[in-house]
């Protein structure tokens, strides 16, 4: 394994989208802290202020690259660049950029809408329209955790040899922390986590493009292990499943969801036999590799060790000859078991 000799080599080894996003985060956060150090109010053209967002629409995106304290910036740099680097190498640059934009922008739009609803109900513009400046990458952080739950749900993390947790429990733990802090009045910016979780799940569930040369392009992940019900305890599965069926049916009626897998959301998301798009691609790749191996290992009919080809006698029309099936093909017959195909695809 090659060792990166200089910091320049290390920076060049980072994928382009991750490198650009990280550099933008550092520059924008330092610029914001410089304004604060000079005694200026939070610039409305850099962070998301609900009352001014319509005049500065780009802040729905740029607010995510602004961390208002050095501690927040440090924590972000410890988690986000490494996570984005992993996802970019797995998904590609374009898909990662789309994921970041959708997660951040959609979450901020919902957040601003909530603030305007609170203003209409409570008539407190100083608090809900101009008293909150949303910033930071909390929506992206929860979105990355959702993506990891989809990709490596059983992976176990260990911190300092004390704290251990599986990846699939981290999003709901972060969501619970957000809920508690919002209840105690810390709406800004913790409420963004609520919407970031839902937006990222919807995007990965229905809209993310999965390119494949074998099975073609598919969208989302419709497996029951990544369904909405999988995030919640069993006692609310029935009412939540009914609500999900209603929303999914109407979304399909108005063609809001790519119809890659018909009727996968029926039956409260629990119909058996549903396979993940990734498993299908692995199955197709395994079968193709197995067919190539069988073709390469099968003997060529009519081959002879001598240099002169030997012509077999032609049977008479009245005789009947039973030709047994080649043994090589029976020995390499593809198995239909999901476990074996998954092992081959790994």
C-alpha positions in Angstrom: 0.0 0.0 0.0 1.4 3.4 -1.0 2.1 5.9 1.8 1.0 9.5 1.2 4.2 11.4 1.7 2.9 15.0 1.8 -0.3 16.7 2.8 -0.9 17.6 -0.8 -1.0 14.0 -1.8 -3.5 13.3 1.0 -5.7 16.1 -0.2 -5.5 14.9 -3.8 -6.6 11.4 -2.6 -9.9 12.8 -1.3 -12.7 12.6 -3.9 -13.6 15.9 -5.5 -17.1 16.5 -4.1 -15.9 15.7 -0.5 -12.9 17.9 -0.9 -14.9 20.9 -2.3 -17.6 20.6 0.4 -15.1 20.3 3.2 -13.1 23.3 2.0 -16.3 25.4 1.6 -17.3 24.5 5.1 -14.0 25.6 6.6 -14.0 28.9 4.6 -17.6 29.9 5.3 -17.4 29.0 9.0 -14.2 31.0 9.5 -15.8 33.9 7.7 -18.9 33.8 9.9 -16.8 33.6 13.1 -14.7 36.6 11.8 -18.0 38.6 11.5 -19.0 37.6 15.0 -15.6 38.6 16.3 -15.9 42.0 14.7 -19.2 42.5 16.5 -21.5 42.3 13.4 -24.9 40.5 13.6 -25.3 37.2 11.8 -25.2 38.0 8.0 -28.6 37.3 6.5 -26.9 36.4 3.2 -25.0 33.5 4.7 -27.2 31.8 7.3 -30.9 30.9 7.1 -33.2 33.5 8.8 -36.8 32.6 8.1 -38.0 36.2 7.8 -35.2 37.0 5.2 -34.9 33.7 3.4 -37.2 34.8 0.5 -34.7 37.7 -0.3 -31.7 35.4 0.0 -32.9 32.0 -1.4 -29.4 30.6 -1.7 -29.2 30.5 2.1 -31.3 27.3 2.0 -28.1 25.7 0.8 -25.3 27.9 2.1 -26.4 27.8 5.7 -25.3 24.2 5.8 -21.6 25.1 5.3 -21.6 27.6 8.2 -20.7 26.4 11.7 -21.1 29.2 14.2 -18.5 28.0 16.7 -15.1 26.4 16.5 -16.3 23.4 18.5 -19.2 22.8 16.0 -16.7 23.1 13.2 -14.3 20.6 14.8 -17.1 18.0 15.4 -18.3 18.4 11.8 -14.8 17.9 10.4 -14.4 14.8 12.5 -17.5 13.1 11.1 -18.7 14.6 7.8 -15.6 14.4 5.5 -14.8 10.8 6.2 -18.5 9.9 5.8 -18.8 11.7 2.5 -15.6 10.2 1.2 -17.0 6.7 1.9 -20.4 7.5 0.2 -18.8 9.2 -2.8 -16.6 6.3 -3.6 -19.6 4.0 -3.3 -22.2 6.1 -5.1 -20.2 8.4 -7.3 -19.7 12.2 -7.3 -23.0 13.1 -8.9 -25.2 11.0 -6.7 -23.4 12.3 -3.6 -24.0 15.9 -4.7 -27.6 15.3 -5.3 -28.0 13.6 -1.9 -26.4 16.6 -0.1 -28.5 19.2 -2.0 -31.8 17.3 -1.5 -31.2 16.6 2.2 -30.1 20.1 3.1 -32.4 22.2 0.9 -35.6 20.2 1.5 -35.0 20.1 5.3 -34.5 23.9 5.4 -37.6 24.6 3.4 -39.7 22.5 5.8 -38.0 24.3 8.8 -38.8 27.7 7.4 -42.4 26.7 6.7 -42.7 25.6 10.4 -41.4 28.9 11.6 -43.9 30.8 9.5 -46.7 28.6 10.8 -45.6 29.4 14.4 -45.5 33.1 13.5 -49.1 33.0 12.1 -50.3 31.2 15.2 -48.4 33.0 17.9 -47.7 36.4 16.2 -44.2 36.7 17.4 -42.1 37.8 14.5 -39.1 38.8 16.6 -38.7 35.2 17.7 -39.9 33.0 14.9 -39.0 35.1 11.8 -35.9 37.1 12.8 -34.8 35.6 16.1 -33.6 32.2 14.7 -30.6 31.8 12.4 -30.4 28.2 11.1 -27.0 26.9 10.3 -24.8 23.9 10.4 -24.9 20.3 9.0 -27.2 18.6 11.4 -29.6 17.7 8.6 -26.7 16.2 6.6 -25.4 14.4 9.7 -28.7 12.6 10.3 -28.9 12.0 6.5 -25.5 10.3 6.5 -26.6 8.1 9.4 -29.7 7.1 7.5 -27.5 6.2 4.5 -25.2 4.1 6.7 -28.3 2.3 8.1 -29.2 1.4 4.6 -25.7 0.2 3.6 -24.2 -1.2 6.8 -26.9 -1.6 9.4 -25.2 -4.3 11.5 -21.8 -2.6 11.6 -20.8 -2.0 15.2 -19.1 1.2 16.2 -16.9 1.5 19.3 -15.7 4.8 20.9 -12.8 4.7 23.3 -13.5 1.1 24.1 -16.5 2.0 26.2 -19.4 3.1 24.0 -20.6 0.5 21.5 -23.6 0.7 19.2 -24.8 -0.7 15.9 -25.1 1.7 13.0 -28.9 1.1 12.7 -29.7 2.6 16.1 -27.7 5.8 15.7 -30.3 7.8 13.6 -33.1 7.3 16.1 -30.8 8.1 19.0 -29.9 11.4 17.3 -33.5 12.0 16.5 -34.5 11.4 20.2 -31.9 13.9 21.3 -33.3 16.4 18.8 -36.8 15.8 20.1 -35.8 16.3 23.8 -34.0 19.5 23.0 -36.8 20.9 21.0 -39.2 20.2 23.8 -37.0 22.2 26.1 -37.0 25.2 23.8 -33.9 24.7 21.7 -35.7 24.7 18.4 -32.9 26.3 16.4 -31.1 24.5 15.0 -32.1 21.1 16.5 -35.4 20.8 14.8 -33.6 20.5 11.4 -32.6 16.9 12.5 -36.3 15.9 12.5 -36.8 16.9 8.8 -33.3 15.8 7.7 -34.1 12.2 8.9 -37.4 12.1 7.0 -36.1 13.8 3.8 -33.0 11.6 3.5 -35.1 8.4 4.1 -37.6 9.4 1.4 -34.9 10.2 -1.1 -33.0 6.9 -0.4 -36.2 4.9 -0.3 -37.8 6.1 -3.6 -35.6 8.5 -5.6 -31.9 7.7 -5.5 -30.7 6.3 -8.8 -28.9 3.0 -8.7 -27.0 2.5 -12.0 -26.1 -1.0 -13.1 -24.9 -2.4 -16.4 -26.5 -5.8 -15.7 -30.0 -5.1 -14.3 -30.4 -1.5 -15.6 -31.2 1.6 -13.7 -33.3 1.3 -10.6 -34.6 3.8 -8.1 -34.5 3.7 -4.3 -34.5 0.7 -1.9 -37.9 -0.8 -1.5 -36.9 -3.6 0.9 -38.9 -4.1 4.1 -35.7 -3.8 6.1 -35.5 -0.2 5.1 -39.3 0.6 5.3 -40.7 3.3 7.4 -42.0 0.8 9.9 -38.5 -0.5 10.6 -37.7 2.7 12.4 -40.5 2.5 15.0 -41.6 0.0 17.7 -44.2 -2.6 16.8 -47.1 -1.2 18.7 -47.5 1.7 16.2 -46.9 -0.4 13.1 -50.6 -0.8 12.3 -51.7 2.9 12.3 -48.5 4.0 10.7 -48.8 1.2 8.0 -52.3 2.4 7.2 -51.1 6.0 6.8 -48.2 4.8 4.7 -50.4 2.8 2.4 -52.7 5.8 1.9 -49.8 8.2 1.1 -48.0 5.7 -1.1 -51.2 4.9 -3.1 -51.9 8.6 -3.8 -48.3 9.3 -4.6 -48.3 6.6 -7.2 -51.6 7.9 -8.6 -50.1 11.3 -9.2 -46.8 9.7 -10.5 -44.8 11.3 -7.7 -42.7 8.1 -7.1 -40.8 6.2 -9.8 -42.7 2.9 -10.3 -39.7 0.6 -10.3 -41.2 -2.0 -8.0 -45.0 -2.2 -8.2 -47.0 -2.8 -5.1 -44.0 -3.1 -2.8 -45.5 -0.8 -0.2 -48.7 -2.7 0.1 -49.7 -4.7 3.2 -48.2 -2.2 5.6 -44.7 -2.7 4.1 -44.5 -6.3 5.3 -45.2 -8.5 2.3 -42.7 -11.4 2.2 -40.4 -12.0 -0.6 -39.3 -8.4 -1.4 -35.7 -8.1 -2.3 -33.5 -5.2 -2.2 -32.3 -3.6 -5.4 -28.7 -4.2 -4.3 -29.4 -7.9 -3.7 -30.9 -8.2 -7.1 -27.9 -6.7 -8.7 -25.6 -9.0 -6.8 -27.7 -12.0 -7.8 -27.5 -11.0 -11.5 -23.7 -10.5 -11.2 -23.3 -13.8 -9.4 -25.3 -15.7 -12.1 -23.3 -14.0 -14.9 -20.0 -14.9 -13.3 -21.2 -18.5 -12.7 -22.3 -18.9 -16.3 -18.9 -17.6 -17.5 -17.1 -20.1 -15.2 -19.2 -22.9 -16.5 -18.5 -21.9 -20.1 -14.8 -21.8 -19.5 -14.6 -25.1 -17.6 -16.8 -27.1 -20.0 -14.8 -29.3 -22.5 -15.1 -28.5 -26.2 -17.3 -31.1 -28.0 -15.4 -33.2 -30.5 -11.9 -32.2 -29.3 -9.2 -34.8 -29.7 -5.6 -35.2 -28.4 -4.3 -36.0 -31.9 -3.5 -33.3 -34.5 -5.9 -34.8 -37.0 -9.6 -34.3 -36.2 -11.5 -37.6 -36.0 -14.9 -37.7 -37.7 -17.5 -39.6 -35.9 -19.6 -42.1 -37.8 -23.0 -40.8 -38.8 -25.8 -42.8 -37.2 -28.4 -44.3 -39.4 -31.8 -42.8 -39.5 -33.5 -45.8 -38.0 -31.3 -45.9 -34.9 -31.9 -43.9 -31.8 -29.2 -42.7 -29.5 -29.7 -41.4 -26.0 -27.2 -38.6 -25.3 -26.6 -38.0 -21.6 -26.4 -34.4 -20.4 -22.9 -33.1 -19.8 -21.8 -33.7 -16.3 -20.0 -30.4 -16.1 -23.2 -28.5 -16.4 -24.9 -30.5 -13.7 -22.0 -29.9 -11.4 -22.2 -26.1 -11.9 -25.9 -25.7 -11.9 -26.8 -22.3 -10.4 -28.4 -22.4 -7.0 -31.6 -20.5 -6.3 -30.8 -20.1 -2.6 -30.5 -16.5 -1.5 -27.8 -17.3 1.0 -25.4 -18.8 -1.5 -25.9 -16.0 -4.1 -25.3 -13.4 -1.5 -22.0 -15.1 -0.5 -20.9 -15.1 -4.1 -21.8 -11.5 -4.6 -19.9 -10.3 -1.5 
